[in-house]
């Protein structure tokens, strides 16, 4: 069970809070949007009709014990969901556990950046002979993922290893560079449903393969998402967490709350906040609306970790500018309990901790932060897992996918495209000398040669 509590976003609790009279108006706005989304059946909804595609993972689950490592070569939507699933549903020290404690499942790594020092250090840890490299790119042209693909394949060939035994490509079913490589070279592959965009792809083989190969029951993840999909279709605003997230965040954004913080009081749920950052930022940060008007709209998502970031960010959130809406993410029942010994009963500053648990302390830290935020009239809501289960993680993913699309419609922007990202990609292609991008390279060169500016070296 996941509980969504919006109480502290209401008038009387939050500065510029939501008035009860706004609810019926919001209901009339969001009802037709919700119906339209389900009628249009975008990819993240249409794949919920039939979960049989998960069967394509079964052969790889059987092969999992043949590998020491599964390495994901992806970036953005091709990695963040994978990481969130692994952090939430596997031990935080998974790669340090013995094979017996991993029940024979491999270790997992996510090479989601191209920093050469970092990548080289990761490569030093794995033996290619005992590793499956999962290359993920829907287009098959993502520069970062393709660079990693080229490096890894060259290492395999140099060591006399067959790429068909050590590589798995996850890409578009019909087109793109990686699809043509699959057809030409016979490297095993999995398909990303053509109707599903990258940041909405966690519940496809993109996110599920690495999870399944480490023993996560991905069918339970999918069933949790599917149940949420079916349930949310016909719920009214006050019963529908996705609709309430969309409405409340749009309402506060219109009032100048341009920052959305997801503050996780669980290290295991912290990956969900990272995943949320991408889907919220990339979907909603838009220069143009659907009418072709320049609006430069969006809400900046920030991740934070409790209780750690109470000592770095909370001061700003409580007393700083009134431009933030905060979601506190937490779990009621941790899997383990740590007791705090009563070693100093005569020391006032320590005695109160003795005999308590770390679990109680974490709950108190969360409640204390929520109280401080509410006292300062900072709009905040909570998302509370009773326990962290596969079904509830799947539910969370779907709720926030739907919320993202709903708020996109409320803001009258396209939540599925990412022209700003594409502009950066094109510039990178030009700078790396990709054929067909010569004109862009010249434009960048002219820009770099412009006089003026301030440069300081020390």
Secondary structure, 3 states (H helix, E strand, C coil): CEEEECHHHEECCECCCECHHHHHHHHHHHHHHHHHHHHHCCHHHHCCCCHHHHHHHHHHHHHHHHCCEEEEECCHHHCHHHHHHHHHHCCCCHHHCCCCCCCCCCEEEEECCCCHHHHHHHHHHCCHHHEEEEEECCCCCCHHHHHHHHHHHHHHHHCCCCHHHHEEEEEECCCCHHHHHHHHHCCCEEEECCCCCHHHCCCCHHHHHHHHCCCCCHHHHHHHHHHHHHHHCCCCHHHCHHHHHHHHHHHHHHCCCCEEEEEECCCCCHHHHHHHHHHHHHHHCEEECCCCCEEEECCEEEEEECCHHHHCCHHHHHHCCCCEEEEEEEECCCCCCCECCCCCCCCHHHHCCCCCEHHHHHHHHHHHHHHHHHHCCCCEEEEEECCCCHHHHHHHHHHHHHHHHHHHHHCCCCCCCCHHHHHHHHHHHHHCCCCCCHHHHHHHHHHHCCCCCCCCCC
